[in-house]
Structures are given as structure tokens and as C-alpha cells.
Amino acid sequence: MHRIDCLQYCNWSEKIFRQMREGGVDAVHVTIAYHEMFREMVANVEQWNGWFERHSNLIFAGRTGDDVRQARSEGRTAIFFGFQNPSPIEDDIGLVEICHMLGARFMQLTYNNQSLLATGCYESEDTGITRMGRAVIAEMNRVGLVIDMSHSAERSTLDAIEVSSRPIAITHANPSFWHPARRNKSDDVLKALGESGGKVGFSLYPPDLQDGTHCTLDSFCEMNGPPAALMGVSHIA
């Protein structure tokens, strides 16, 4: 079994890279864009390239599933780039492929609010995937950029599952039956996600947790049962 952190954002440093190795973490999905536009995102890639060079004994750039297995065998951590917002592609579908070439492997279609592609979970009205969103999904499918709907609203998420020709991901959210946070997911979404071959990664972010920072390990573990029965264990990360 591989140890994969499905989404992480922090003040990266050698200390953290060493802590990941001490914890046996084989791969991490790293946020390199929240609201950055394309050029700002490239600056973040440049920074990571420096870390890859200086700490090559600890981390390296991940691109495929084989890199997770390589990381395990070499005692290093594979770093997979992801966007929590589609802002790096701006309004240019051609940038989807460029971002993939630069190492991006995950992109959320929204970050809480309405984007050019879909509706975020904090909007009062969910109009679903937009016309541009459908075109971007097709391009993401073509180049191999995973669609992530962690911060998206219900209809938009269900639309993405239906429109995408490849399984999508919800990399960091929890079931809404357990805690009704705005971006936690309904049984309908989880069921559709599992039936389509997608995966969900459960979140330890306090606002997503029952009882917030006072959430117990027992409660979090018990939460896994119903989604496992609904989706199948292989669809939970």
C-alpha cells in the first residue's frame, strides 16, 4: 500500500520534506496555484524546480503513477502539481496543454466561487458546467489533466462527472451527512463519482470536520464506513 497525501498546501521547506520521508509519504498532491494567473504559476514551478535540485535525495517531480512506485522503492516523495483554481489557464484553452507540459496533473474547475468553467460551492445559484467548461474538460481529458471538483457546487460536480470521458477526482472533501460544510459532498455526488470510476480523498481541514479541531480519530474513521459501502473501498483515498 502506498501513502499518498491527496492535497497539501504549506510553507514548504527542507524540514517538511524530511518529515514526509520520516512519515513514509510516497506522494503528495501539492497546490501550486490558488488564484495565480499563468505567469505567477510559472514562478511557483520555478521555485519547486529549485527545491527538486537542492533536495533530490528527498523529493522529485511526479508525473505518472509509476513515479509513486519509484518514490516508494527509492525512499523519496513524488510531488504532483495541482491547481485549486483554473486561473492559470486564464481564458485560453491552449494553456491547458502548456500547464500539463509544465507538470500540472490536477486542476479544480472552481475555487468556491463562480469561474469561467463551473460554479463554486459558495455561490447561491449553481448553473453547472459552462460552455467553456465543457471545452476545457475535453482538453483536460485529452492531455491527461485530472479534473478536481473539491470546491465545486453540487450540479457542477455532477455535470463534470457526466461530461468527462475520464474519471474525475474530489481530492479533499468529506461526506455532507457527517458534517454539512459547504464543500462536503452529498451521497448523490459520492455515488455518481464511484460509479464513474472516480476517487475521493477525505479532508483533515478543520472546517470540513465534524466538531472542527475537536474532531476525534474515532469519528473520522467511522465516517469512512458509509462512503465505502456506497462507492466501494477502491474509490476512497
ROBA-171032 format. One record per residue (C-alpha): x, y, z; residue in three letters. Coordinates in pm, 1 decimal, m for minus. Layout:
<u:X v:Y w:Z drenpa:ALA>
...
***
This chain:
<u:0.0 v:0.0 w:0.0 drenpa:MET>
<u:125.8 v:345.7 w:m90.8 drenpa:HIS>
<u:94.9 v:650.2 w:134.0 drenpa:ARG>
<u:m37.8 v:945.6 w:m64.6 drenpa:ILE>
<u:m136.9 v:1290.2 w:62.4 drenpa:ASP>
<u:m422.6 v:1384.2 w:m170.8 drenpa:CYS>
<u:m384.1 v:1760.9 w:m120.8 drenpa:LEU>
<u:m134.1 v:1971.1 w:67.2 drenpa:GLN>
<u:m50.7 v:2339.0 w:97.0 drenpa:TYR>
<u:201.9 v:2474.0 w:346.0 drenpa:CYS>
<u:522.3 v:2675.0 w:384.4 drenpa:ASN>
<u:744.8 v:2420.8 w:215.8 drenpa:TRP>
<u:1096.9 v:2367.4 w:344.0 drenpa:SER>
<u:1364.1 v:2103.0 w:380.9 drenpa:GLU>
<u:1227.2 v:2035.4 w:729.4 drenpa:LYS>
<u:887.4 v:1942.3 w:585.2 drenpa:ILE>
<u:1043.6 v:1732.3 w:309.4 drenpa:PHE>
<u:1230.3 v:1537.2 w:577.4 drenpa:ARG>
<u:914.8 v:1499.5 w:785.8 drenpa:GLN>
<u:739.5 v:1349.8 w:483.4 drenpa:MET>
<u:1016.6 v:1096.3 w:449.3 drenpa:ARG>
<u:1002.7 v:1016.5 w:821.1 drenpa:GLU>
<u:631.1 v:953.8 w:777.8 drenpa:GLY>
<u:685.2 v:732.1 w:475.1 drenpa:GLY>
<u:481.7 v:955.1 w:242.1 drenpa:VAL>
<u:528.9 v:829.2 w:m113.0 drenpa:ASP>
<u:348.4 v:1107.4 w:m299.4 drenpa:ALA>
<u:187.2 v:1444.7 w:m235.6 drenpa:VAL>
<u:m56.7 v:1645.9 w:m445.8 drenpa:HIS>
<u:86.6 v:1995.0 w:m397.1 drenpa:VAL>
<u:m106.9 v:2315.8 w:m460.2 drenpa:THR>
<u:97.0 v:2545.8 w:m683.2 drenpa:ILE>
<u:m190.3 v:2780.9 w:m768.7 drenpa:ALA>
<u:m475.3 v:2924.2 w:m566.1 drenpa:TYR>
<u:m556.4 v:3242.5 w:m757.1 drenpa:HIS>
<u:m234.3 v:3282.7 w:m954.6 drenpa:GLU>
<u:m254.4 v:3363.7 w:m1322.6 drenpa:MET>
<u:m33.3 v:3178.6 w:m1569.8 drenpa:PHE>
<u:291.3 v:3371.2 w:m1522.3 drenpa:ARG>
<u:258.7 v:3368.6 w:m1143.3 drenpa:GLU>
<u:203.2 v:2993.7 w:m1152.9 drenpa:MET>
<u:518.6 v:2954.5 w:m1362.9 drenpa:VAL>
<u:711.9 v:3136.7 w:m1089.9 drenpa:ALA>
<u:589.2 v:2874.0 w:m843.2 drenpa:ASN>
<u:706.8 v:2598.0 w:m1077.1 drenpa:VAL>
<u:1046.8 v:2767.5 w:m1090.3 drenpa:GLU>
<u:1062.9 v:2763.5 w:m711.2 drenpa:GLN>
<u:978.5 v:2394.8 w:m699.9 drenpa:TRP>
<u:1239.8 v:2317.4 w:m963.8 drenpa:ASN>
<u:1495.1 v:2469.6 w:m729.3 drenpa:GLY>
<u:1376.2 v:2250.5 w:m443.6 drenpa:TRP>
<u:1389.7 v:1942.4 w:m665.7 drenpa:PHE>
<u:1752.1 v:2023.6 w:m745.5 drenpa:GLU>
<u:1859.8 v:2105.1 w:m389.5 drenpa:ARG>
<u:1669.8 v:1821.8 w:m220.1 drenpa:HIS>
<u:1683.8 v:1548.1 w:m482.7 drenpa:SER>
<u:1755.7 v:1292.7 w:m210.7 drenpa:ASN>
<u:1412.3 v:1366.1 w:m60.4 drenpa:LEU>
<u:1173.3 v:1473.1 w:m337.5 drenpa:ILE>
<u:1129.4 v:1468.6 w:m713.5 drenpa:PHE>
<u:869.2 v:1579.9 w:m968.2 drenpa:ALA>
<u:592.0 v:1325.5 w:m1013.3 drenpa:GLY>
<u:421.7 v:1283.8 w:m1349.0 drenpa:ARG>
<u:264.8 v:935.1 w:m1360.4 drenpa:THR>
<u:157.6 v:652.1 w:m1133.9 drenpa:GLY>
<u:491.3 v:484.7 w:m1197.3 drenpa:ASP>
<u:656.0 v:775.0 w:m1015.8 drenpa:ASP>
<u:465.9 v:685.9 w:m697.9 drenpa:VAL>
<u:604.8 v:334.7 w:m716.0 drenpa:ARG>
<u:951.7 v:471.4 w:m790.9 drenpa:GLN>
<u:929.0 v:702.1 w:m489.3 drenpa:ALA>
<u:843.6 v:408.4 w:m264.5 drenpa:ARG>
<u:1133.2 v:199.3 w:m394.6 drenpa:SER>
<u:1385.2 v:485.2 w:m366.0 drenpa:GLU>
<u:1272.2 v:622.2 w:m30.0 drenpa:GLY>
<u:1174.9 v:960.7 w:m172.6 drenpa:ARG>
<u:848.7 v:1154.4 w:m215.0 drenpa:THR>
<u:697.8 v:1225.6 w:m556.6 drenpa:ALA>
<u:549.8 v:1575.6 w:m584.8 drenpa:ILE>
<u:246.8 v:1616.2 w:m810.6 drenpa:PHE>
<u:142.1 v:1970.2 w:m904.6 drenpa:PHE>
<u:m219.8 v:2080.5 w:m882.8 drenpa:GLY>
<u:m427.3 v:2397.6 w:m918.3 drenpa:PHE>
<u:m707.0 v:2479.1 w:m674.5 drenpa:GLN>
<u:m845.0 v:2722.4 w:m930.2 drenpa:ASN>
<u:m842.9 v:2729.6 w:m1312.0 drenpa:PRO>
<u:m694.2 v:3080.5 w:m1306.4 drenpa:SER>
<u:m357.9 v:2967.9 w:m1454.7 drenpa:PRO>
<u:m528.4 v:2890.3 w:m1786.8 drenpa:ILE>
<u:m685.2 v:3238.6 w:m1780.5 drenpa:GLU>
<u:m931.2 v:3242.1 w:m2073.7 drenpa:ASP>
<u:m709.6 v:3041.5 w:m2309.1 drenpa:ASP>
<u:m787.2 v:2671.8 w:m2356.8 drenpa:ILE>
<u:m448.2 v:2632.4 w:m2522.9 drenpa:GLY>
<u:m284.2 v:2686.9 w:m2185.0 drenpa:LEU>
<u:m430.0 v:2358.3 w:m2057.1 drenpa:VAL>
<u:m171.1 v:2163.7 w:m2253.3 drenpa:GLU>
<u:106.7 v:2406.2 w:m2160.0 drenpa:ILE>
<u:23.8 v:2367.1 w:m1790.8 drenpa:CYS>
<u:31.1 v:1990.7 w:m1831.5 drenpa:HIS>
<u:370.8 v:2016.2 w:m2001.9 drenpa:MET>
<u:494.3 v:2218.8 w:m1702.3 drenpa:LEU>
<u:395.2 v:1933.6 w:m1472.4 drenpa:GLY>
<u:39.1 v:2011.0 w:m1361.4 drenpa:ALA>
<u:m163.1 v:1694.2 w:m1309.0 drenpa:ARG>
<u:m474.6 v:1820.7 w:m1125.4 drenpa:PHE>
<u:m692.8 v:2126.6 w:m1179.9 drenpa:MET>
<u:m1004.8 v:2231.0 w:m995.6 drenpa:GLN>
<u:m1270.7 v:2387.6 w:m1214.7 drenpa:LEU>
<u:m1368.0 v:2627.6 w:m934.7 drenpa:THR>
<u:m1238.5 v:2750.9 w:m602.4 drenpa:TYR>
<u:m1556.5 v:2823.7 w:m400.8 drenpa:ASN>
<u:m1681.5 v:3095.6 w:m637.4 drenpa:ASN>
<u:m1808.8 v:3107.6 w:m994.0 drenpa:GLN>
<u:m1537.5 v:3064.0 w:m1255.2 drenpa:SER>
<u:m1539.5 v:3065.7 w:m1633.1 drenpa:LEU>
<u:m1580.7 v:2688.2 w:m1613.9 drenpa:LEU>
<u:m1821.6 v:2599.7 w:m1332.3 drenpa:ALA>
<u:m1993.3 v:2709.5 w:m1011.3 drenpa:THR>
<u:m1824.0 v:2706.1 w:m673.1 drenpa:GLY>
<u:m1980.3 v:2572.6 w:m355.3 drenpa:CYS>
<u:m2026.5 v:2919.7 w:m201.2 drenpa:TYR>
<u:m2248.3 v:3053.2 w:m480.3 drenpa:GLU>
<u:m2622.1 v:3085.4 w:m415.8 drenpa:SER>
<u:m2709.8 v:2950.5 w:m761.5 drenpa:GLU>
<u:m2538.2 v:2657.0 w:m928.6 drenpa:ASP>
<u:m2570.8 v:2684.1 w:m1306.3 drenpa:THR>
<u:m2347.2 v:2385.6 w:m1372.3 drenpa:GLY>
<u:m2060.5 v:2343.4 w:m1615.1 drenpa:ILE>
<u:m2037.3 v:2632.2 w:m1860.7 drenpa:THR>
<u:m1985.5 v:2605.3 w:m2236.0 drenpa:ARG>
<u:m1618.7 v:2690.9 w:m2189.5 drenpa:MET>
<u:m1605.5 v:2443.3 w:m1903.1 drenpa:GLY>
<u:m1716.1 v:2162.1 w:m2132.2 drenpa:ARG>
<u:m1444.9 v:2252.0 w:m2382.2 drenpa:ALA>
<u:m1181.4 v:2268.5 w:m2107.7 drenpa:VAL>
<u:m1291.3 v:1930.9 w:m1970.2 drenpa:ILE>
<u:m1246.7 v:1779.6 w:m2316.3 drenpa:ALA>
<u:m898.0 v:1927.7 w:m2340.4 drenpa:GLU>
<u:m806.6 v:1813.0 w:m1989.8 drenpa:MET>
<u:m922.1 v:1463.7 w:m2083.7 drenpa:ASN>
<u:m709.0 v:1475.7 w:m2397.3 drenpa:ARG>
<u:m383.5 v:1580.4 w:m2231.6 drenpa:VAL>
<u:m428.3 v:1385.4 w:m1906.7 drenpa:GLY>
<u:m500.0 v:1662.2 w:m1655.7 drenpa:LEU>
<u:m723.5 v:1530.1 w:m1376.9 drenpa:VAL>
<u:m1047.5 v:1720.4 w:m1313.1 drenpa:ILE>
<u:m1083.4 v:1803.6 w:m943.2 drenpa:ASP>
<u:m1421.0 v:1921.0 w:m808.4 drenpa:MET>
<u:m1333.2 v:1958.1 w:m439.8 drenpa:SER>
<u:m1459.9 v:2317.2 w:m411.2 drenpa:HIS>
<u:m1742.1 v:2295.0 w:m664.3 drenpa:SER>
<u:m2116.9 v:2304.7 w:m614.5 drenpa:ALA>
<u:m2346.0 v:2003.2 w:m648.9 drenpa:GLU>
<u:m2480.7 v:2041.4 w:m1002.0 drenpa:ARG>
<u:m2142.6 v:2144.9 w:m1139.2 drenpa:SER>
<u:m1981.7 v:1839.3 w:m981.9 drenpa:THR>
<u:m2244.7 v:1603.1 w:m1119.9 drenpa:LEU>
<u:m2211.5 v:1771.0 w:m1460.6 drenpa:ASP>
<u:m1834.7 v:1723.4 w:m1456.3 drenpa:ALA>
<u:m1873.4 v:1354.4 w:m1374.1 drenpa:ILE>
<u:m2114.4 v:1316.7 w:m1665.9 drenpa:GLU>
<u:m1926.5 v:1530.7 w:m1918.8 drenpa:VAL>
<u:m1577.7 v:1395.5 w:m1855.6 drenpa:SER>
<u:m1471.1 v:1095.6 w:m2060.3 drenpa:SER>
<u:m1225.3 v:1005.3 w:m1784.6 drenpa:ARG>
<u:m1288.5 v:952.7 w:m1412.7 drenpa:PRO>
<u:m1262.0 v:1271.8 w:m1210.3 drenpa:ILE>
<u:m1140.7 v:1330.4 w:m855.2 drenpa:ALA>
<u:m1255.9 v:1506.8 w:m542.3 drenpa:ILE>
<u:m919.3 v:1528.5 w:m373.4 drenpa:THR>
<u:m1014.5 v:1690.9 w:m42.5 drenpa:HIS>
<u:m1368.6 v:1685.4 w:93.1 drenpa:ALA>
<u:m1582.8 v:1479.3 w:329.0 drenpa:ASN>
<u:m1938.0 v:1341.1 w:319.1 drenpa:PRO>
<u:m2200.2 v:1603.4 w:396.7 drenpa:SER>
<u:m2404.0 v:1356.1 w:606.2 drenpa:PHE>
<u:m2116.3 v:1358.5 w:856.0 drenpa:TRP>
<u:m2062.3 v:1733.6 w:854.4 drenpa:HIS>
<u:m2265.9 v:1976.4 w:639.5 drenpa:PRO>
<u:m1981.4 v:2206.9 w:538.4 drenpa:ALA>
<u:m2046.4 v:2388.8 w:211.9 drenpa:ARG>
<u:m1794.6 v:2191.0 w:14.0 drenpa:ARG>
<u:m1851.3 v:1849.8 w:166.2 drenpa:ASN>
<u:m2024.8 v:1613.9 w:m75.9 drenpa:LYS>
<u:m2370.0 v:1458.5 w:m84.8 drenpa:SER>
<u:m2443.3 v:1089.3 w:m120.4 drenpa:ASP>
<u:m2563.9 v:1159.1 w:m475.6 drenpa:ASP>
<u:m2225.7 v:1303.3 w:m570.0 drenpa:VAL>
<u:m2028.3 v:1027.4 w:m400.0 drenpa:LEU>
<u:m2242.2 v:757.4 w:m561.2 drenpa:LYS>
<u:m2204.8 v:909.4 w:m908.4 drenpa:ALA>
<u:m1832.3 v:953.7 w:m850.7 drenpa:LEU>
<u:m1786.5 v:589.8 w:m756.0 drenpa:GLY>
<u:m1999.3 v:460.7 w:m1043.0 drenpa:GLU>
<u:m1791.3 v:661.6 w:m1290.5 drenpa:SER>
<u:m1462.3 v:523.7 w:m1158.8 drenpa:GLY>
<u:m1359.6 v:841.9 w:m978.9 drenpa:GLY>
<u:m1198.1 v:880.4 w:m639.3 drenpa:LYS>
<u:m1246.1 v:1091.7 w:m329.2 drenpa:VAL>
<u:m976.9 v:1191.7 w:m82.8 drenpa:GLY>
<u:m1106.2 v:1273.0 w:264.1 drenpa:PHE>
<u:m1004.4 v:1601.9 w:422.1 drenpa:SER>
<u:m844.7 v:1686.7 w:756.4 drenpa:LEU>
<u:m904.3 v:2059.8 w:710.8 drenpa:TYR>
<u:m1085.5 v:2162.9 w:1033.7 drenpa:PRO>
<u:m1382.3 v:2341.7 w:868.0 drenpa:PRO>
<u:m1458.7 v:2015.2 w:684.3 drenpa:ASP>
<u:m1456.0 v:1808.5 w:1004.0 drenpa:LEU>
<u:m1731.6 v:1720.3 w:1245.4 drenpa:GLN>
<u:m1650.8 v:1921.7 w:1560.4 drenpa:ASP>
<u:m1373.1 v:2106.3 w:1377.9 drenpa:GLY>
<u:m1042.2 v:2097.9 w:1561.7 drenpa:THR>
<u:m1203.7 v:1878.9 w:1828.1 drenpa:HIS>
<u:m1282.6 v:1601.6 w:1581.3 drenpa:CYS>
<u:m1167.7 v:1266.2 w:1715.9 drenpa:THR>
<u:m978.6 v:999.8 w:1526.7 drenpa:LEU>
<u:m1259.3 v:754.8 w:1602.2 drenpa:ASP>
<u:m1517.2 v:987.2 w:1449.7 drenpa:SER>
<u:m1307.9 v:1043.0 w:1138.3 drenpa:PHE>
<u:m1251.0 v:670.6 w:1091.6 drenpa:CYS>
<u:m1618.8 v:589.4 w:1145.5 drenpa:GLU>
<u:m1704.5 v:845.6 w:877.3 drenpa:MET>
<u:m1531.6 v:624.1 w:619.7 drenpa:ASN>
<u:m1778.8 v:337.4 w:656.1 drenpa:GLY>
<u:m2088.4 v:464.5 w:471.0 drenpa:PRO>
<u:m1893.4 v:607.9 w:173.2 drenpa:PRO>
<u:m1701.3 v:280.7 w:145.5 drenpa:ALA>
<u:m2031.0 v:92.7 w:126.3 drenpa:ALA>
<u:m2177.1 v:344.9 w:m118.8 drenpa:LEU>
<u:m1878.0 v:382.5 w:m351.0 drenpa:MET>
<u:m1655.0 v:84.2 w:m289.0 drenpa:GLY>
<u:m1329.6 v:94.1 w:m95.9 drenpa:VAL>
<u:m1122.4 v:127.9 w:m412.8 drenpa:SER>
<u:m1276.8 v:470.5 w:m477.1 drenpa:HIS>
<u:m1166.7 v:617.7 w:m142.9 drenpa:ILE>
<u:m820.2 v:758.1 w:m83.9 drenpa:ALA>
***
